Amino acid sequence: MDNGIEGIGDAITGGLAARAVEPDHGESASEHSETHCLNCSTELIGTHCHYCGQKAHVHRSISAIGHDLMHGVLHLDGKFWRTLPLLIWQPGQLTRRYIHGERAKFVSPLGMFLFGVFLMFGILTIYGASLSNIDIGDRPAVVDVDAARAHINTQMAEVQAEREAVDRRIAIAGSQPGQRARLAELAQEAAALDERIAEMEFGQDSLELIGGPAGEANISGTNISTGWARLDYGIQKINENPGLALYKLQANFYKFSWLLIPLSVPFVWLLFFYTRRFKMYDHTVFVTYSLAFMSLFAIILTVLGFAGMGIPWIPLAAVFIPFIHMYKQLRGTYQIGRISAFFRTVLLSFFCFTAAFIFFVMLLTIGALG
């Protein structure tokens, strides 16, 4: 129940955030009887005041608040329903038309991106899908260095006593004639004992390195020292409570998902660095619409997966549909041939994994820094 309420809250927040960055231009307005702007008293010549921009007609009813909420969350206007089909089936045409100035007809790239990301995390919350639910297995082993050192010292004393006994037997055998075979056996036994002593000495040295003065050592391999005290402390806390670290990773993905846009744009620029036809703005619109589609596509896969529908096909769809969508968007946006678009899509797929890895490392660093 709590997950459902939180998920609905996330979806509403995302819709309102998307609506906040989305301009109203080109949307239909209700009939109104006002002749002057209620905000600045300027004479009206349309559905909006040409001086301050306020709508000519303002609501004064409770039902209107509900209408505004649903309108903000779901974008229930012509712009959304014109944008969504193009985003799915003709992403290149949508991107090109928006770049070339057809703005009032479509939901902006940032509006679609925010709506998709917030809705995706809302759906995940409703279904209770959280990284913190992942079973991380056994906790790293913690060694009591003092106890381990005492154990090794005891074994070392026993082996050294045995080695001294072998030396005495060697001295006795050497003083007697005809003991060559016996001496050879004793020499092999002494060599084996020397090897065991060397191993124990190496164990003692290792304990000194990982234990230090504290008398306790974590042997999980996660005691990383970067020289940055705050980051080292964060890494230590991650090691102590990995479940909380996974939760923070998911929360940071939720908060900093917008970083995927500036991280991805330079990679798209590399595909067309040799030409001045396309600007960084063009690449930004391309990336943002693409990320918006990927988040909506992830929502569809999540719902199908939890509903138990098409599970055998979900991994294949997760691989091939994003590739096909990027191919169509590249070809339509930049007006390039099939072969050129295919090879650029292959490169872009590799760039996507690179950007995702950088983004993941950034999230880990942000989480470690608290």
C-alpha positions in Angstrom: 0.0 0.0 0.0 2.8 2.4 0.9 4.6 1.6 -2.3 1.5 2.3 -4.3 1.0 5.7 -2.7 4.6 6.6 -3.1 4.5 5.5 -6.8 1.5 7.5 -7.5 3.1 10.5 -5.8 6.2 10.0 -8.0 4.1 9.9 -11.2 2.2 13.0 -10.2 5.4 14.9 -9.3 6.9 13.9 -12.7 3.8 15.1 -14.6 3.8 18.4 -12.8 7.5 18.9 -13.3 7.1 18.1 -17.0 4.3 20.5 -17.2 6.3 23.2 -15.4 8.9 23.3 -18.2 6.4 22.9 -21.0 5.1 26.0 -22.7 1.4 26.5 -23.2 1.6 27.9 -26.8 -0.6 26.3 -29.3 -3.1 24.6 -26.9 -6.8 25.1 -27.1 -8.4 27.5 -24.6 -11.9 27.6 -23.1 -14.4 30.2 -24.2 -14.2 33.3 -22.1 -16.3 36.4 -21.6 -13.6 38.7 -20.2 -12.7 41.7 -22.2 -9.8 42.9 -20.1 -6.9 40.9 -18.4 -7.8 40.2 -14.8 -4.1 40.6 -13.9 -3.0 43.8 -15.6 -6.3 45.2 -17.0 -4.9 45.3 -20.6 -7.6 45.0 -23.3 -7.7 41.4 -24.5 -7.4 40.6 -28.2 -7.1 36.8 -27.9 -7.0 33.9 -25.4 -4.0 35.3 -23.6 -3.0 38.8 -22.6 -0.4 40.1 -25.0 1.1 42.2 -22.3 1.6 39.9 -19.3 0.8 36.5 -20.8 -1.9 35.5 -18.4 -4.8 33.4 -19.8 -8.0 35.4 -20.5 -10.1 32.9 -18.6 -9.2 31.8 -15.1 -10.9 29.0 -13.1 -12.7 29.6 -9.8 -14.0 26.1 -8.9 -12.8 23.0 -7.1 -13.4 20.9 -10.2 -11.1 23.1 -12.2 -8.2 22.4 -9.7 -8.8 18.7 -10.4 -8.8 19.4 -14.1 -5.6 21.3 -13.9 -4.0 18.5 -11.9 -4.9 15.8 -14.4 -4.0 18.0 -17.3 -0.6 18.7 -15.7 0.1 15.0 -14.8 -1.1 13.4 -18.1 -0.7 16.2 -20.6 -4.2 15.5 -21.8 -4.1 17.9 -24.7 -3.4 17.7 -28.4 0.3 18.3 -28.0 0.8 15.0 -26.0 -1.2 12.9 -28.4 0.6 14.4 -31.4 4.0 13.9 -29.8 3.7 10.3 -28.5 2.9 8.5 -31.7 5.8 10.3 -33.5 8.2 9.6 -30.6 7.4 5.9 -30.9 7.1 5.3 -34.7 8.8 8.3 -36.3 11.3 9.7 -33.8 13.5 11.2 -36.5 10.7 13.2 -38.0 9.6 14.4 -34.5 13.2 15.5 -33.7 13.8 17.2 -37.0 10.5 19.1 -37.0 11.1 20.3 -33.4 14.6 21.5 -34.3 13.4 23.3 -37.3 10.9 25.3 -35.3 7.6 23.4 -35.0 7.5 23.8 -31.2 3.9 24.6 -30.3 2.6 21.4 -31.8 4.7 19.0 -29.7 5.6 18.4 -26.0 9.1 19.7 -25.5 12.0 17.1 -25.2 12.6 18.0 -21.6 8.9 17.8 -20.8 8.7 14.3 -22.2 11.9 13.3 -20.5 10.8 14.4 -17.1 7.4 12.8 -17.5 9.0 9.5 -18.6 11.6 9.4 -15.9 9.3 10.2 -13.0 6.6 7.9 -14.3 9.1 5.1 -14.6 10.2 5.4 -11.0 6.6 5.7 -10.0 5.8 2.4 -11.6 8.9 0.7 -10.1 7.8 2.0 -6.6 4.2 0.7 -7.1 5.6 -2.8 -7.9 8.1 -2.6 -5.1 11.1 -3.0 -7.4 14.1 -1.6 -5.5 17.8 -2.2 -5.6 17.8 -2.4 -1.9 15.8 -5.7 -2.2 18.7 -7.4 -3.9 20.3 -10.2 -1.8 24.0 -9.2 -1.6 24.9 -12.5 0.0 27.3 -13.0 3.0 29.0 -10.0 4.6 32.7 -9.6 4.1 34.9 -11.5 6.5 36.4 -9.6 9.4 39.5 -11.1 11.0 40.7 -10.7 14.6 44.3 -10.0 13.8 45.6 -10.6 17.3 43.9 -14.0 17.5 45.2 -15.0 14.0 48.7 -13.9 14.9 48.7 -15.9 18.1 47.5 -19.0 16.2 50.2 -18.7 13.6 52.9 -18.2 16.3 51.8 -21.4 18.1 51.9 -23.4 14.9 55.3 -21.8 14.0 56.7 -22.8 17.4 55.6 -26.4 16.8 57.1 -26.6 13.4 60.4 -25.0 14.5 60.6 -27.6 17.3 60.1 -30.3 14.8 62.7 -28.8 12.6 65.2 -28.8 15.4 64.4 -32.4 16.1 65.2 -33.2 12.5 68.5 -31.4 12.7 69.4 -33.6 15.7 68.5 -36.7 13.8 70.6 -35.5 10.9 73.6 -35.0 13.2 73.3 -38.5 14.7 72.9 -40.2 11.2 75.9 -38.2 9.9 78.1 -39.6 12.6 77.3 -43.2 11.7 78.5 -45.1 8.6 76.1 -46.4 6.0 73.4 -43.8 6.7 73.4 -42.1 3.2 69.8 -43.1 2.4 68.6 -42.0 5.9 70.3 -38.6 5.5 68.6 -38.1 2.1 65.2 -38.7 3.7 65.9 -36.4 6.6 67.1 -33.7 4.2 63.7 -33.9 2.3 61.8 -33.7 5.6 63.9 -30.7 6.7 63.2 -28.9 3.3 59.4 -29.5 3.7 59.5 -28.0 7.2 61.5 -25.0 6.0 58.8 -24.4 3.4 56.1 -24.5 6.0 58.0 -22.0 8.1 58.4 -19.7 5.2 54.6 -19.8 4.5 53.9 -19.0 8.1 56.3 -16.0 8.0 54.5 -14.8 4.9 51.2 -15.1 6.8 52.6 -13.1 9.7 53.7 -10.3 7.3 50.3 -10.3 5.6 48.5 -9.8 9.0 50.8 -6.9 9.8 49.9 -5.3 6.5 46.1 -5.6 6.7 45.7 -5.4 10.5 47.8 -2.5 11.7 47.4 -1.3 15.2 43.6 -1.7 15.4 43.8 -5.5 15.9 41.0 -6.1 13.4 41.1 -6.4 9.6 38.5 -6.5 6.8 39.7 -8.9 4.2 36.9 -8.2 1.7 39.1 -6.2 -0.6 37.1 -3.0 -0.3 39.4 -1.1 2.0 40.2 1.4 -0.7 42.3 4.5 0.1 41.9 7.4 -2.3 43.6 10.0 -0.2 40.3 11.9 0.0 39.1 11.5 3.6 35.4 12.2 2.9 35.3 9.7 -0.1 37.2 7.0 1.9 34.7 7.4 4.7 31.8 7.0 2.2 33.4 3.8 0.8 33.7 2.5 4.3 30.0 3.1 5.0 29.1 1.4 1.7 31.1 -1.6 2.8 29.4 -1.7 6.2 25.9 -1.3 4.8 25.6 -2.2 1.1 21.8 -2.4 1.2 21.6 1.3 2.1 24.2 2.0 -0.6 22.0 0.3 -3.2 19.0 2.4 -2.0 21.0 5.6 -2.2 22.1 4.5 -5.7 18.5 4.2 -6.9 17.5 7.5 -5.2 20.4 9.3 -6.8 19.5 7.9 -10.2 16.1 9.3 -9.6 17.4 12.8 -8.7 20.3 13.0 -11.2 18.9 11.3 -14.2 19.1 14.6 -16.1 22.9 14.2 -16.1 22.4 11.6 -18.8 21.7 14.4 -21.2 25.0 16.4 -20.9 26.9 13.1 -20.7 25.4 11.8 -23.9 25.4 14.9 -26.1 29.2 14.9 -26.7 29.1 11.3 -27.9 26.4 12.1 -30.5 28.5 15.1 -31.6 31.4 12.7 -32.3 29.2 11.0 -34.9 29.0 14.3 -36.9 32.0 16.3 -35.7 33.2 16.9 -39.3 30.2 18.9 -40.4 28.8 22.3 -39.3 25.3 21.4 -40.5 24.3 20.3 -37.0 24.6 22.2 -33.8 24.9 21.1 -30.2 21.3 22.1 -29.8 20.3 19.6 -32.4 22.2 16.8 -30.6 20.6 17.8 -27.3 17.1 17.6 -28.7 18.0 14.2 -30.2 19.4 12.8 -27.0 16.5 14.1 -24.8 13.8 12.7 -27.0 15.7 9.4 -27.2 16.0 9.2 -23.4 12.3 10.0 -23.1 11.5 7.0 -25.3 13.8 4.7 -23.4 12.2 5.6 -20.1 8.7 5.0 -21.5 9.8 1.7 -23.1 11.2 0.6 -19.7 7.8 1.3 -18.2 6.2 -1.0 -20.8 8.7 -3.8 -20.2 8.3 -3.4 -16.4 4.5 -3.7 -16.5 4.6 -6.6 -18.9 7.2 -8.4 -16.8 5.2 -8.1 -13.5 2.1 -9.1 -15.4 3.8 -12.2 -16.6 3.1 -11.4 -20.2 5.7 -11.9 -22.9 8.5 -12.7 -20.4 10.5 -14.8 -23.0 10.5 -11.9 -25.4 11.4 -9.1 -22.9 15.2 -9.6 -23.1 15.1 -9.6 -26.9 12.9 -6.6 -27.0 15.2 -4.8 -24.5 18.1 -5.3 -26.9 16.7 -4.8 -30.3 13.9 -2.2 -30.0 16.3 0.5 -28.5 18.7 -0.2 -31.4 16.0 0.0 -34.0 14.6 3.2 -32.4 18.0 4.9 -32.4 18.6 3.8 -36.0 15.3 5.4 -37.1 15.8 8.5 -35.1 19.4 9.0 -36.5 18.3 8.5 -40.0 15.3 10.7 -39.8 16.9 13.5 -37.8 20.1 13.9 -39.7 18.8 12.8 -43.1 21.5 10.2 -43.7 21.5 6.9 -45.7 20.7 3.4 -44.4 24.3 2.2 -44.3 25.6 5.4 -42.7 22.7 5.3 -40.1 23.4 1.6 -39.3 27.1 2.1 -38.6 26.5 5.2 -36.6 23.8 3.3 -34.6 26.4 0.6 -33.8 28.8 3.3 -32.6 26.1 5.1 -30.7 25.2 1.8 -28.9 28.8 1.5 -27.7 28.7 5.2 -26.7 25.5 4.6 -24.7 27.2 1.9 -22.6 30.1 4.2 -22.1 27.9 7.1 -21.0 25.9 4.7 -18.7 29.1 3.5 -17.1 30.3 7.1 -16.4 26.9 7.9 -15.0 27.0 4.9 -12.8 30.5 5.8 -11.4 29.2 9.4 -10.8 26.2 8.0 -8.9 28.5 5.8 -6.7 30.8 8.8 -6.0 27.8 11.0 -5.1 26.5 8.3 -2.8 29.8 7.8 -1.2 30.2 11.5 -0.6 26.8 11.6 1.1 
